[in-house]
Amino acid sequence: MAVASVTGVGIIPFGKHSGKSIIDMGAKVGYLALKDAGIDPSKIQAGFFANGLAGRLFGDSTIGQNVFWELGINKIPVVNVENACTSGSSAFYLAYNMVAANQVEIAMVIGAEKMCVPEFGLINSGETELDTQLGLIAPASFAMRAIRYMDEYDCKPEQLAQVAVKNRQHARLNPNAQFKDPISIDMVMDSPMIVDPLTRFQCCPIADGAAAVILCSENIAKQMNRSVNIESAILCTGSYGNNQDMILWETDTRGCNLAYEKAGIGSQDIDVFECHDAFTISEILHYEALGLCDPGEGIRFLEEGHSRLGGKKPVNVSGGLLSRGHPVGATGVAQIGEIVTQLRNEAGPRQVEGAKIGLAHCMGGDKSGDTKSCTVAILSV
């Protein structure tokens, strides 16, 4: 039996939530997770709240205490977490370790983000250092990786576009996804250019959204009917300055291998994957870092249908960041929630048949050719 399990999940559809605050969205998914677990709010012994941008957008901080108070939860440790795109999965990592260390028996993780606001449009203007960090650097760094990958492995932009088409097909089956209308390779290629060769449909969209999970100890999990075991949860940072190969994140490979080692399994044992497809090239590179194929074989892995629903290693059947949307603080929690839903056999038309082990992977920030944070969680039933 795992030392910690997930026993409750809550998520709201990603997209524009006009009139709803971060607190509103966070409290909503917290309520849904409590209902899903069948747990009274008074049973929560520690809270972790993830958010990436509210401090910059609205000057707001320590939001977690307000969210948990809306749920009737107080007098417990509440930790607010910001760690770029891995904010939510980093909060999950902290909660997992707290439960695994027997400091508490039940902890809740909530991730929420509000990005569909005029203030975010101003940040993306590129007129200040912060604007540049959020609006230009990320697409540019991934575009450089795409160019290097295409040159190294004789890959075409149209082949990268297939990632966006695949994930949109998956999103059509997910009621919580932001974009569900089908797209073609021509539509992807004809969408506005962001940073050559990455067009708009090859870049993840902003969104409002929130997700929550409840973690519990081994003793509590034995009393639950739908708990999902946490086999490993990893958080690591980059090597910085030692990575001259733009088509490999050393942190990515190291984090995945460490998660496999701690879980005592390999990529061949995983039935369903959620990975950080912030851009189309990202998913291709993550195939290779996750050990799904050899370096340079990511495009072939995609084109042969292995990462599609019904393929041998389905990836991002939720629609991924590219179609589900990317409300930064909620993404990592939503990925874990998707894996839990799959392992419970409750994913409906997007269900991966016979899924028993799943992996959620996220990464965030860019520094010296590597990533600032990488999280990997492996779960099982």
C-alpha positions in Angstrom: 0.0 0.0 0.0 1.3 3.5 -0.9 2.2 5.9 2.0 -0.3 8.4 0.5 -3.2 8.3 -1.9 -5.6 10.7 -3.7 -9.1 10.3 -2.5 -11.0 13.3 -3.9 -10.8 15.4 -7.2 -12.5 18.6 -8.2 -12.3 20.7 -11.4 -14.2 23.3 -13.2 -14.1 23.9 -17.0 -11.2 26.0 -18.2 -11.9 29.1 -20.1 -13.3 32.6 -19.4 -15.0 32.9 -16.0 -16.2 36.5 -16.1 -17.5 37.6 -12.7 -15.8 34.9 -10.8 -12.7 35.6 -8.7 -9.8 33.3 -8.0 -11.3 32.8 -4.5 -14.7 31.8 -6.1 -13.1 29.3 -8.4 -10.8 27.9 -5.8 -13.6 27.4 -3.3 -15.8 25.7 -6.0 -13.2 23.0 -6.8 -12.5 22.5 -3.2 -16.1 21.9 -2.5 -16.2 19.5 -5.5 -13.2 17.6 -4.2 -14.7 17.3 -0.7 -18.0 16.0 -2.2 -16.1 13.5 -4.4 -14.2 12.2 -1.4 -17.2 12.2 0.9 -15.1 14.1 3.5 -16.3 16.9 5.8 -14.3 20.1 5.6 -13.4 19.7 9.3 -11.3 16.7 8.4 -8.8 18.6 6.3 -5.6 19.1 8.4 -3.4 21.0 5.9 -4.1 23.1 2.9 -1.9 24.0 -0.1 -2.9 26.7 -2.6 -1.2 27.2 -5.9 -1.2 30.4 -8.0 1.3 31.8 -10.4 0.2 35.2 -11.4 -2.2 36.9 -9.0 0.6 38.7 -7.2 1.7 40.3 -10.5 -1.7 40.8 -12.0 -3.7 42.0 -9.0 -1.1 42.6 -6.2 -2.9 39.8 -4.2 -1.1 37.3 -2.0 -1.8 34.7 0.7 -4.9 33.8 -1.3 -5.0 30.3 0.0 -6.3 31.3 3.5 -9.2 33.1 1.9 -10.1 30.1 -0.3 -10.0 27.6 2.5 -12.0 30.0 4.7 -14.7 30.0 2.1 -14.9 26.2 2.5 -15.2 26.6 6.3 -11.6 25.5 6.9 -9.4 27.4 9.2 -7.0 26.9 12.1 -4.8 24.6 10.0 -1.5 25.1 8.2 -2.1 26.8 4.8 0.8 27.2 2.4 0.7 29.4 -0.7 2.8 28.1 -3.6 4.2 29.9 -6.7 6.5 27.9 -9.0 5.7 28.9 -12.5 3.8 26.3 -14.5 4.5 23.7 -11.8 2.8 25.7 -9.1 0.0 23.2 -8.7 2.1 20.1 -9.0 4.7 21.6 -6.6 1.9 22.1 -4.1 0.9 18.4 -4.6 4.6 17.4 -4.0 4.6 19.3 -0.7 1.2 17.8 0.4 2.4 14.3 -0.5 5.5 14.7 1.6 3.5 16.0 4.5 1.1 13.1 4.5 3.9 10.6 3.8 5.8 11.9 6.8 2.7 11.3 9.0 2.4 14.9 9.9 -1.2 14.9 8.8 -3.6 12.3 7.6 -5.6 14.4 5.2 -4.4 17.4 3.1 -6.0 19.4 0.3 -4.3 20.9 -2.7 -6.1 23.7 -4.7 -4.7 25.4 -7.8 -6.5 28.4 -9.3 -5.6 31.1 -11.8 -7.5 34.1 -13.4 -5.8 35.1 -16.7 -8.7 36.3 -18.9 -8.5 39.9 -17.7 -7.4 43.2 -19.3 -4.4 43.2 -17.0 -3.0 40.1 -18.5 -3.2 41.6 -22.0 -1.1 44.5 -20.7 1.5 42.2 -19.3 1.7 40.5 -22.7 2.4 43.8 -24.5 6.2 43.2 -24.2 6.8 46.8 -23.0 8.5 45.9 -19.7 10.9 43.3 -18.3 7.9 41.4 -16.8 6.1 41.7 -20.1 9.0 40.2 -21.9 9.3 37.3 -19.5 5.7 36.3 -19.8 4.9 37.3 -23.4 8.0 36.7 -25.5 10.7 34.6 -23.9 8.7 31.3 -23.5 7.5 31.1 -27.2 11.0 32.2 -28.4 12.9 29.6 -26.4 10.6 26.8 -27.6 10.7 28.1 -31.1 14.5 27.7 -31.0 14.1 24.2 -29.7 11.7 23.5 -32.6 14.2 24.8 -35.2 17.0 22.8 -33.7 14.9 19.7 -33.6 13.8 20.1 -37.2 17.3 20.6 -38.3 18.8 17.7 -36.3 16.1 15.2 -37.3 14.9 16.4 -40.7 11.4 17.2 -39.3 8.9 19.6 -40.9 6.7 22.2 -39.2 3.6 20.4 -40.5 4.7 17.3 -38.5 4.9 19.3 -35.3 1.4 20.6 -36.0 0.0 17.1 -35.7 0.4 17.4 -31.9 -2.1 20.2 -31.8 -4.5 18.3 -34.0 -4.3 15.2 -31.8 -4.8 17.0 -28.6 -7.8 18.9 -30.0 -9.4 15.5 -31.0 -8.9 14.4 -27.4 -10.3 17.7 -26.0 -13.6 17.1 -27.9 -14.2 14.3 -25.4 -13.4 16.4 -22.3 -16.2 18.6 -21.0 -13.7 20.6 -18.9 -11.6 21.5 -22.0 -11.5 25.1 -23.2 -11.4 24.4 -27.0 -13.2 21.5 -28.5 -13.8 22.4 -32.2 -11.7 20.1 -34.5 -8.7 21.6 -36.3 -6.6 20.4 -39.2 -3.0 20.6 -40.0 -3.7 23.4 -42.5 -5.6 25.3 -39.9 -2.7 25.0 -37.5 -0.2 26.1 -40.1 -2.4 29.0 -41.3 -3.1 30.4 -37.8 -1.1 33.6 -36.9 2.6 33.2 -36.5 3.8 33.7 -32.9 7.5 32.9 -33.2 8.6 31.0 -36.3 7.9 28.1 -36.7 5.3 28.1 -33.9 1.8 29.4 -34.9 -1.0 30.3 -32.5 -2.5 26.8 -32.5 0.9 25.4 -31.6 1.0 27.5 -28.4 -1.1 26.9 -25.3 -3.9 29.4 -24.6 -4.4 31.3 -21.4 -7.5 30.5 -19.3 -9.3 31.0 -16.1 -9.6 27.8 -14.1 -9.2 25.8 -11.0 -8.6 22.2 -9.8 -8.3 20.4 -6.5 -7.2 17.1 -5.1 -7.4 15.6 -1.6 -4.6 13.4 -0.3 -4.9 11.0 2.5 -2.7 8.5 4.5 -2.7 4.8 4.1 -5.0 4.3 7.0 -7.6 6.7 5.6 -7.3 5.2 2.1 -8.2 1.8 3.4 -11.6 3.3 4.4 -12.2 4.7 0.9 -13.6 2.9 -2.1 -12.0 5.1 -4.9 -8.6 6.1 -3.6 -5.7 6.1 -6.0 -2.2 5.3 -4.8 0.7 7.8 -5.2 3.8 5.7 -6.1 6.2 8.7 -6.4 6.1 12.5 -6.5 9.3 14.3 -7.7 10.3 18.0 -7.8 13.6 19.0 -9.2 15.4 22.0 -10.7 17.8 22.5 -13.6 21.5 22.1 -13.9 21.8 25.6 -15.6 24.7 26.5 -17.9 25.7 22.9 -18.6 23.0 22.2 -21.2 24.1 23.3 -24.7 21.7 21.0 -26.4 18.5 22.9 -27.0 16.6 19.7 -27.9 17.1 18.2 -24.4 16.1 19.3 -21.0 18.5 17.6 -18.6 16.1 18.2 -15.8 13.3 16.6 -17.8 15.1 13.3 -18.3 16.5 13.3 -14.7 13.1 14.0 -13.1 11.4 11.3 -15.1 14.1 8.7 -14.4 14.0 9.6 -10.7 10.2 9.2 -10.6 10.4 5.8 -12.3 13.2 4.7 -9.9 11.2 5.7 -6.8 8.1 3.9 -8.1 10.1 0.8 -9.0 8.7 0.8 -12.6 9.6 2.0 -16.1 7.9 3.9 -18.9 6.8 0.5 -20.3 4.6 0.1 -17.2 2.6 3.4 -17.6 -0.8 3.2 -19.3 -1.7 6.9 -19.6 0.4 10.1 -19.5 -0.3 13.8 -19.0 2.6 16.0 -20.0 3.4 19.7 -20.3 2.5 20.4 -23.9 2.9 24.2 -23.6 3.9 24.1 -27.3 3.8 21.4 -29.9 7.5 20.8 -29.8 7.2 20.3 -26.0 5.2 17.2 -26.3 7.6 15.7 -28.8 10.5 16.3 -26.5 8.7 15.0 -23.5 8.0 11.7 -25.3 11.7 11.2 -25.5 12.4 12.4 -22.0 9.7 10.1 -20.6 11.4 7.2 -22.3 8.5 6.5 -24.7 10.9 6.5 -27.6 14.5 7.2 -28.5 15.9 10.7 -29.1 14.8 11.9 -32.5 11.9 9.3 -32.7 9.3 11.5 -31.2 7.7 12.5 -34.5 7.5 8.9 -35.6 6.0 8.0 -32.3 3.3 10.6 -32.9 2.7 9.8 -36.6 2.3 6.1 -35.9 -0.5 6.9 -33.5 1.1 5.6 -30.3 0.2 8.7 -28.3 -3.4 8.9 -29.4 -6.4 7.6 -27.4 -6.4 3.9 -28.4 -2.6 3.9 -29.0 -0.1 2.0 -27.0 0.9 5.0 -24.8 -1.9 7.6 -24.8 -0.6 11.1 -24.0 -2.8 14.1 -23.0 -6.2 12.5 -23.5 -7.6 15.5 -21.6 -6.6 17.7 -24.5 -3.5 18.9 -22.8 -2.5 22.5 -22.3 -2.9 23.1 -26.0 -6.7 22.5 -25.9 -7.8 22.1 -22.3 -6.1 25.5 -21.6 -3.3 26.6 -19.3 -4.4 28.5 -16.2 -0.9 28.4 -14.7 -1.6 27.6 -11.0 -4.3 25.0 -11.8 -2.6 23.1 -14.6 -0.5 20.7 -12.5 -3.4 19.8 -10.2 -5.7 19.3 -13.2 -3.1 16.9 -14.8 -3.1 14.8 -11.6 -6.9 14.9 -11.4 -7.1 13.6 -15.0 -4.8 10.7 -14.1 -6.9 9.9 -11.0 -10.1 10.0 -13.1 -8.5 7.6 -15.7 -7.3 5.1 -13.1 -10.8 5.2 -11.5 -12.2 4.3 -14.9 -14.4 7.4 -14.8 -13.2 9.3 -17.8 -16.2 8.4 -20.1 -15.5 8.6 -23.8 -11.9 9.5 -23.3 -11.2 6.6 -21.0 -8.0 4.7 -21.6 -9.0 1.1 -21.5 -7.6 -0.9 -18.7 -5.5 2.0 -17.2 -3.9 0.9 -14.0 -0.8 3.2 -13.8 -0.6 6.8 -14.9 2.0 9.6 -14.9 1.5 13.4 -14.6 4.5 15.5 -15.8 4.9 19.3 -15.6 7.7 21.8 -16.1 8.0 25.5 -15.6 10.3 28.4 -16.2 13.3 28.7 -18.5 16.9 29.3 -17.4 20.2 28.8 -19.3 18.9 26.2 -21.7 17.1 24.2 -18.9 13.9 24.4 -16.9 13.6 26.0 -13.5 11.2 23.3 -12.2 10.1 19.8 -13.2 7.5 17.6 -11.4 6.6 14.0 -12.1 3.9 12.1 -10.2 3.2 8.4 -10.8 -0.1 7.0 -9.5 -1.7 3.5 -9.6 -4.7 1.4 -8.6 
